[in-house]
Amino acid sequence: MLRSFRLRRNRQSHVDDLLPRWDGTPGRLEVWYTTLTDPDTGTGVWVHHELVAPSDSGPARLHGWAAVFPPDGPPVLDRFGPRDWHPPRHGWIADTSDVTISPTHLRGTAGQIEWDLHAEPSGPTLFTFPQWAWRTGVLPGAQVVPRPAERFRGAIRYQGHNLHLADAPGATAHIYGHGNARRWAWLHADLGDGDVAEVVAAVSTRPGLRRLPPLPFVRLRIGGRELPAGDTLLAALRLKADVGLPTWRVWGRSGEYWLHIEVTQPPEDTVDVDYRNPDGSPAVCHNTERAHAHLVVQRRTGGRWTTYREWTLDGTAHAEVGSGVTDGSGHERGSH
């Protein structure tokens, strides 16, 4: 009975962590994004939804985009919205004429791309940012992964192609905050057998923090264990990140472990997406669902470092690098 209660609690937790958090406050950004890889063809898929509540108290809007990354051709990207935001029915995330999102179903149309996806429940929420930061909202923004190891079935239609999915690995993440970071990098890696890695390395827009190097939030789930253990913000203070394109890295020591993560985003498999923050400032992200990644976890034993676990993902990692865009005054611009 205790195990049954825990399963119900975990299942409810990651549903709650998916539900909309916006309370009507101006100047907020809320994002839900799903990424997956078709195991039969190697095609990557990205479906991104944004709720933007303008800083000037204008009406909140929902917009977004979808992208398909076939292994034998260039990526295809199209947008949907914006639509006026209306609170969805109970237990749902969004429901407009363009898209609907429930805890187990994603449907929508973005130009030449259509999707109808069913998601199988996965493990409990993976807290890339500390759980207290997600619950309280005290940081400028936070990201968590309520569905870190989903399996998808359904169909994607794009440019006359029909992609039929069965047991496709992927994840759904949720972001809430004041807007995009000044600069960031992101990785989701399905490591097999339910193991996953999630990385968000970001530079804040806050005065006094914007000149600091990227702060890497890292969370791996290996065999049901979380690594680094404990508070990911404290762990981030001991890690380092070098963010750029086409290759970026995160490395450092956390307790008895040493982490090294290297991600390469092939330019031919990367799309550039520009958009606006709640205050109207522009941003751009460079995303691919066919990235390459090499992850190494070493462990300190007997006075020396030995490899604890190692993974190489060839075209199945999901990754992004983003930044602010120049407004004509020489401010930072994302590199294409």
C-alpha positions as CSV (number, residue, x, y, z in Angstrom):
1,M,0.0,0.0,0.0
2,L,2.9,2.4,0.8
3,R,4.5,1.7,-2.6
4,S,1.1,2.4,-4.3
5,F,0.7,5.7,-2.4
6,R,4.2,6.8,-3.5
7,L,3.5,5.9,-7.1
8,R,0.3,8.0,-7.0
9,R,2.1,10.9,-5.3
10,N,4.9,10.8,-7.9
11,R,2.4,10.6,-10.8
12,Q,0.4,13.6,-9.3
13,S,3.6,15.6,-8.7
14,H,4.7,15.6,-12.3
15,V,1.2,16.4,-13.4
16,D,1.1,19.4,-11.0
17,D,4.5,20.6,-12.2
18,L,3.2,20.7,-15.8
19,L,0.1,22.9,-15.0
20,P,0.1,26.6,-15.7
21,R,1.6,28.8,-13.0
22,W,0.9,32.3,-14.3
23,D,-1.2,34.2,-11.8
24,G,-1.9,37.3,-13.9
25,T,1.2,39.2,-12.9
26,P,2.6,41.3,-15.8
27,G,6.1,40.7,-17.1
28,R,6.1,36.9,-16.9
29,L,7.1,34.1,-19.4
30,E,5.9,30.5,-19.1
31,V,7.2,27.8,-21.5
32,W,6.3,24.2,-22.1
33,Y,8.4,22.3,-24.6
34,T,8.5,18.7,-25.8
35,T,11.4,17.1,-27.6
36,L,11.7,13.5,-28.9
37,T,13.7,11.3,-31.2
38,D,12.1,8.7,-33.5
39,P,14.1,5.5,-32.9
40,D,13.3,4.1,-36.4
41,T,14.5,7.0,-38.5
42,G,16.6,9.2,-36.2
43,T,14.3,12.1,-36.8
44,G,14.1,14.7,-34.0
45,V,11.0,16.7,-33.1
46,W,10.6,19.9,-31.1
47,V,7.2,21.4,-30.0
48,H,7.5,24.7,-28.1
49,H,4.7,26.7,-26.4
50,E,5.1,30.1,-24.8
51,L,2.7,32.1,-22.6
52,V,3.9,35.7,-22.7
53,A,2.4,38.2,-20.2
54,P,3.8,41.7,-21.4
55,S,5.5,43.9,-18.9
56,D,3.2,46.8,-19.9
57,S,0.1,44.9,-18.7
58,G,-1.1,44.1,-22.2
59,P,-3.1,40.9,-22.9
60,A,-1.3,37.6,-22.4
61,R,-0.7,35.6,-25.5
62,L,0.1,32.0,-26.3
63,H,2.4,31.4,-29.3
64,G,5.1,28.9,-30.3
65,W,6.6,26.8,-33.0
66,A,7.3,23.2,-34.1
67,A,10.4,21.9,-35.8
68,V,11.2,18.5,-37.4
69,F,14.9,17.5,-37.9
70,P,15.1,14.6,-40.4
71,P,18.5,12.9,-40.8
72,D,18.5,13.1,-44.6
73,G,17.5,16.8,-45.1
74,P,17.4,20.3,-43.6
75,P,15.2,21.0,-40.5
76,V,11.7,22.2,-41.0
77,L,10.3,25.0,-38.7
78,D,7.0,26.7,-38.6
79,R,5.1,28.8,-36.0
80,F,1.6,29.0,-34.5
81,G,-0.2,31.9,-32.8
82,P,-0.2,34.3,-31.1
83,R,-3.6,33.7,-29.6
84,D,-5.2,35.4,-26.6
85,W,-4.5,33.4,-23.5
86,H,-7.5,31.8,-21.8
87,P,-7.2,29.5,-18.8
88,P,-7.6,26.0,-20.0
89,R,-10.1,23.4,-18.7
90,H,-9.2,21.8,-15.3
91,G,-6.2,19.6,-15.5
92,W,-5.1,20.8,-18.9
93,I,-2.1,23.0,-19.8
94,A,-3.3,24.9,-22.9
95,D,-6.3,24.7,-25.3
96,T,-6.5,27.0,-28.3
97,S,-7.6,26.7,-31.9
98,D,-4.0,26.0,-32.8
99,V,-2.8,23.7,-30.0
100,T,-4.0,21.6,-27.1
101,I,-1.8,20.2,-24.3
102,S,-3.0,17.8,-21.6
103,P,-0.7,15.7,-19.3
104,T,-0.9,12.8,-21.8
105,H,-1.7,14.4,-25.2
106,L,-0.2,17.0,-27.5
107,R,-2.1,18.1,-30.7
108,G,-1.5,21.1,-32.9
109,T,-0.8,22.8,-36.2
110,A,2.0,25.2,-37.0
111,G,2.0,26.1,-40.7
112,Q,3.1,23.0,-42.7
113,I,3.6,20.9,-39.5
114,E,0.9,18.9,-37.7
115,W,1.3,16.7,-34.7
116,D,-0.9,14.4,-32.7
117,L,1.1,12.8,-29.9
118,H,0.3,10.6,-26.9
119,A,2.7,10.4,-24.0
120,E,3.2,7.5,-21.7
121,P,3.7,8.5,-18.0
122,S,7.3,8.6,-16.8
123,G,9.2,9.0,-13.5
124,P,8.9,11.9,-11.1
125,T,9.9,15.4,-11.9
126,L,13.5,16.0,-12.5
127,F,14.5,19.3,-10.8
128,T,17.2,20.8,-12.9
129,F,16.9,23.9,-10.7
130,P,16.4,23.3,-7.0
131,Q,12.9,22.3,-5.9
132,W,12.7,25.3,-3.6
133,A,13.5,27.7,-6.5
134,W,10.7,26.2,-8.6
135,R,8.2,26.3,-5.8
136,T,8.9,29.8,-4.5
137,G,9.8,31.7,-7.7
138,V,12.6,33.6,-6.0
139,L,15.0,33.3,-8.9
140,P,14.6,35.3,-12.1
141,G,13.5,32.0,-13.8
142,A,13.6,28.3,-13.2
143,Q,13.3,25.1,-15.4
144,V,12.2,21.6,-14.4
145,V,11.4,18.5,-16.3
146,P,8.0,17.0,-15.1
147,R,8.3,14.3,-17.8
148,P,12.0,13.4,-18.0
149,A,11.7,10.0,-19.7
150,E,8.5,9.9,-21.7
151,R,7.6,7.5,-24.5
152,F,5.6,8.9,-27.4
153,R,3.3,7.4,-30.0
154,G,1.4,9.2,-32.7
155,A,2.0,11.0,-35.9
156,I,3.9,14.0,-37.3
157,R,3.0,15.4,-40.7
158,Y,5.4,17.9,-42.4
159,Q,6.0,18.9,-46.1
160,G,4.1,15.9,-47.4
161,H,5.9,13.5,-45.1
162,N,4.2,11.3,-42.5
163,L,6.2,10.2,-39.5
164,H,4.6,7.5,-37.4
165,L,5.9,7.2,-33.9
166,A,5.9,4.2,-31.6
167,D,7.8,4.2,-28.3
168,A,9.8,7.3,-29.2
169,P,12.0,8.6,-26.2
170,G,11.6,12.2,-25.3
171,A,10.8,14.6,-22.5
172,T,8.6,17.6,-21.6
173,A,10.0,20.5,-19.6
174,H,8.4,23.6,-18.0
175,I,9.9,27.1,-17.5
176,Y,8.6,30.0,-15.5
177,G,10.1,33.4,-14.8
178,H,10.6,37.0,-15.9
179,G,12.0,36.2,-19.3
180,N,14.9,34.5,-21.1
181,A,18.4,34.6,-19.7
182,R,21.1,36.9,-21.1
183,R,22.9,33.8,-22.5
184,W,22.2,30.1,-22.1
185,A,22.8,26.5,-23.2
186,W,20.5,23.5,-22.7
187,L,20.9,19.8,-23.1
188,H,18.5,16.9,-22.7
189,A,20.0,13.5,-23.2
190,D,18.2,10.1,-23.0
191,L,20.8,7.8,-21.7
192,G,18.8,4.6,-22.0
193,D,17.0,2.4,-19.5
194,G,15.2,5.4,-18.0
195,D,18.4,7.3,-17.3
196,V,18.5,10.9,-18.4
197,A,20.7,14.0,-18.2
198,E,19.5,17.6,-18.1
199,V,21.7,20.7,-18.3
200,V,20.9,24.4,-18.2
201,A,23.9,26.8,-18.1
202,A,22.7,30.4,-18.0
203,V,23.8,34.0,-17.4
204,S,21.2,36.1,-15.6
205,T,20.0,39.5,-16.9
206,R,20.1,40.9,-13.4
207,P,22.5,43.8,-12.8
208,G,25.6,42.6,-11.1
209,L,25.0,39.0,-12.3
210,R,25.1,39.6,-16.1
211,R,28.9,39.8,-16.2
212,L,29.4,36.5,-14.4
213,P,30.2,33.3,-16.4
214,P,27.4,30.9,-17.1
215,L,26.1,29.0,-14.1
216,P,25.6,25.3,-15.0
217,F,22.6,23.6,-13.4
218,V,23.1,19.8,-14.0
219,R,20.9,16.9,-13.0
220,L,21.5,13.3,-14.0
221,R,19.1,10.4,-13.0
222,I,21.1,7.2,-13.1
223,G,19.4,4.0,-11.9
224,G,16.9,6.1,-10.0
225,R,19.6,8.1,-8.2
226,E,20.0,11.8,-8.7
227,L,23.5,13.2,-9.4
228,P,24.8,15.6,-8.3
229,A,23.1,14.8,-5.0
230,G,21.5,17.6,-3.0
231,D,20.9,21.2,-4.1
232,T,21.8,21.8,-7.8
233,L,22.4,25.6,-7.1
234,L,25.2,24.7,-4.6
235,A,26.5,22.2,-7.1
236,A,26.4,24.8,-9.9
237,L,28.7,27.1,-8.0
238,R,31.4,24.4,-8.3
239,L,30.9,23.7,-12.0
240,K,32.1,25.6,-15.1
241,A,30.7,26.1,-18.5
242,D,32.0,27.3,-21.9
243,V,29.0,28.2,-24.0
244,G,29.4,28.7,-27.7
245,L,28.6,27.2,-31.1
246,P,28.9,24.6,-32.5
247,T,30.4,23.0,-29.4
248,W,29.9,23.9,-25.7
249,R,31.0,22.2,-22.5
250,V,30.2,21.8,-18.8
251,W,32.7,20.3,-16.3
252,G,33.7,20.2,-12.7
253,R,33.6,18.4,-9.4
254,S,30.6,17.6,-7.3
255,G,31.3,15.8,-4.1
256,E,33.0,12.5,-5.0
257,Y,32.2,12.8,-8.7
258,W,33.8,14.7,-11.6
259,L,31.5,15.6,-14.5
260,H,32.5,16.4,-18.1
261,I,29.8,17.1,-20.7
262,E,30.5,18.1,-24.3
263,V,27.8,19.0,-26.8
264,T,28.1,19.7,-30.5
265,Q,25.3,21.2,-32.5
266,P,25.9,20.6,-36.3
267,P,25.1,23.9,-38.1
268,E,23.2,22.0,-40.9
269,D,20.9,20.5,-38.3
270,T,20.3,23.6,-36.3
271,V,17.5,26.1,-36.6
272,D,17.6,29.8,-35.5
273,V,14.4,31.1,-33.8
274,D,13.9,34.8,-32.9
275,Y,11.3,36.0,-30.4
276,R,10.5,38.6,-27.7
277,N,10.7,38.7,-23.9
278,P,7.8,40.1,-21.9
279,D,9.5,43.5,-21.8
280,G,9.7,43.5,-25.6
281,S,13.5,42.9,-25.8
282,P,14.5,40.4,-28.5
283,A,16.2,37.0,-28.1
284,V,17.3,34.2,-30.4
285,C,17.9,30.5,-29.8
286,H,19.8,28.0,-31.9
287,N,18.2,24.6,-31.4
288,T,18.8,21.1,-32.7
289,E,17.2,17.8,-31.8
290,R,20.1,16.0,-33.6
291,A,23.0,17.0,-31.4
292,H,26.0,14.9,-30.5
293,A,26.9,14.6,-26.8
294,H,29.6,12.9,-24.8
295,L,29.1,12.6,-21.1
296,V,31.6,11.2,-18.6
297,V,31.1,10.8,-14.8
298,Q,34.2,9.9,-12.9
299,R,34.3,8.8,-9.2
300,R,37.0,9.3,-6.6
301,T,38.0,5.9,-5.3
302,G,41.3,4.8,-3.7
303,G,42.8,8.2,-4.1
304,R,42.3,8.3,-7.9
305,W,39.6,9.2,-10.5
306,T,38.1,6.3,-12.3
307,T,35.3,6.3,-14.9
308,Y,32.0,5.6,-13.2
309,R,29.7,6.0,-16.3
310,E,30.2,7.2,-19.8
311,W,27.8,7.8,-22.7
312,T,28.1,8.9,-26.3
313,L,25.0,10.1,-28.2
314,D,25.3,10.4,-32.0
315,G,22.5,12.6,-33.3
316,T,20.0,11.8,-30.6
317,A,20.8,14.6,-28.0
318,H,18.5,17.6,-27.8
319,A,20.4,20.9,-27.4
320,E,20.2,24.7,-27.6
321,V,22.3,27.8,-27.3
322,G,20.6,31.2,-26.9
323,S,21.2,34.8,-26.1
324,G,20.0,38.4,-26.4
325,V,20.0,40.1,-29.7
326,T,21.5,43.5,-30.4
327,D,19.1,46.4,-30.3
328,G,21.4,48.7,-32.3
329,S,23.3,49.9,-29.3
330,G,26.0,47.2,-29.5
331,H,24.5,44.9,-26.9
332,E,25.2,41.1,-27.1
333,R,23.8,39.2,-30.1
334,G,23.4,35.5,-30.6
335,S,25.8,34.0,-33.1
336,H,24.2,32.3,-36.1
